[in-house]
């Protein structure tokens, strides 16, 4: 390979740009991790709601069965 000559100012500018890109990538990774954490919490909350609804549904079915049974007088 032949040597490549770059002006010092251009080299420093490229280094600055690369460093800025690294910082932006780190920020994006942190943001993505926060979003993932929020999603996991949301999934847990939805699972709790689902479980609660199933419990209510079972109770209503039980009450309905009791009410449908013939009553002895």
Residue, then its C-alpha position, 0 to 999 in steps of 0.5 A: x500500500x502506498x502511504x496516504x497523506x492527510x492534513x493534520x487539521x483534517x485528521x483531527x477533524x476526522x478523529x473528532x467526528x469518530x469520537x462524536x459517533x462513538x458517543x452517539x452510539x453509546x447514547x443509543x445503546x443506553x436508550x435502547x437498554x432503557x426501552x428494553x427495561x420499560x418493555x419488560x416491566x410493561x410485559x410483566x404488568x400485562x401478565x398481571x392484568x391477564x392473570x387478574x382477568x382470568x381469576x375474575x372470569x373463573x369467579x364469575x363462572x363459579x357464581x353463575x354455576x351456583x345461581x343456575x343450580x336448582x334451589x331446594x326450598 
